[in-house]
Amino acid sequence: MKKPNWKAFLVFTLLVAMAASALPALSTAQAQEGTTITFYRFFGGCSDEYAGVTDLAQATGECGIIQVLTNNFNAENEFGITVETQNIDWFTYYDQLSSTFAGGNPPDIAVLHRLSLFDYASRDLVMALDEGFEQFGIDVNDFTPNALDAASYDGTVYAMPWDVHALLWHVNVDLMAEAGLVDDNGEPILPTSRAELEEHAQLVKETTGKRYFSMAGVDDPMVVRFFETIVWQQGSDVFDEEGTQAMFDTDAGREALDLLLWIYENNHAAKDADYSVSEQDFLAGEAAVMINGTWVVDSYNAQAANPDTPLMSYVVRDFPTLYDVPATWSDSHMWVMPVQPDPDPAKQEAALQFLKFLYDNNLQWARTGHMPIRTSVLASAEYEALPHRSEYVETASIARAVPPAPNQRGNMDVIAEELQASWLTGKDAESVLADIDYRVNELLGGRRR
């Protein structure tokens, strides 16, 4: 994947710096009738499938829910605001978003990951939203501490958090039962150590002929998330607290990579499977456990309800603690309002009206499987009643994220590339970890070798 063009970002920053410091105050009047705002996002393209659909009960999965929410707002908001969606492929999203900044025409609202907010807020490319949130009734005091931290930079809120998403174990109970890995109540038995994981994986292979894991091994950051989780579970870290130095070449890093190599070299996961293939394998009943995030819970639940799908008995579990410290990788999606070269107060108001609508409908987004960012939603009976939520209640308390730092998305690309080289090309583990530290520290602005 191409890296964002930060030189173009810097040029754009110079062009908008004066505008950013002199943004007109928002008026107290309603948003201008008939205002159109641009809405830049990923989450997949399903506008044709959900064309004209405004009933949220008909929406399934990330794409369906955000599309129907947008349809609903366009159809029912009292100000005549139109949200014009531009859906971008996940893998090219940040390149294309960078191009809009470089060209001087950024969208009115854009989605970012927590991982990326530092790069935009530190360059004054996105607006501070504290005052706008207060004016439009978006209560930052209702944000969970994790979500508020994710949306903030240098003590200021620059984004409306949309979720906290994390790594889970998605389990095919039928395969686990066939391998004898269920208890007396038919609940799957998960490992509590690496030794037990190896024992369970061998048992699944020997008794079912299937793989224990389905996990993207190429062209995807899933292995980075798995690796970081295993490092954290050993009480270690992958960056220092300030996010200024990479720390992959450690005993904990060697153990995490050794576990990944054991999984792939013993064919307990397909080493050449990308995200799409690994997902298809799990849904086809070819693996006992899918390593994936919260974002697929709603979709997999719907698939399991289909009698034509091999995945019939589906449950979700927190990432099991295989070492000493409970932990799992996490990130957040959030909405930002990019700084415009020629700010339009009417569009700013319209954008905030839409953000308020999304804030009010955070429960709907939580249907995907993501954890809500509002404490009131998290504690609600409606949220607790959603399918499978009781099965991963500990995830919110064990979720970890890499620290805010420059170019964390670029760092993730480097880490994935190096890790994958160990099972795709046979690159030795010591070189992999040393090269991760060297290359990531270069991206962070310093070298330590």
Helices and strands as residue ranges (DSSP letters): H 6-21, E 36-41, G 56-58, H 61-76, E 82-87, G 90-92, H 93-102, E 109-113, H 114-121, H 130-136, G 140-142, H 145-150, E 152-153, E 156-157, E 160-161, E 165-172, H 173-178, H 194-208, E 211-214, H 222-233, H 251-265, H 275-283, E 287-293, G 294-296, H 297-304, E 314-318, E 328-331, E 333-336, H 345-360, H 362-366, H 375-378, H 381-384, G 389-392, H 395-398, E 399-400, H 408-424, H 429-444
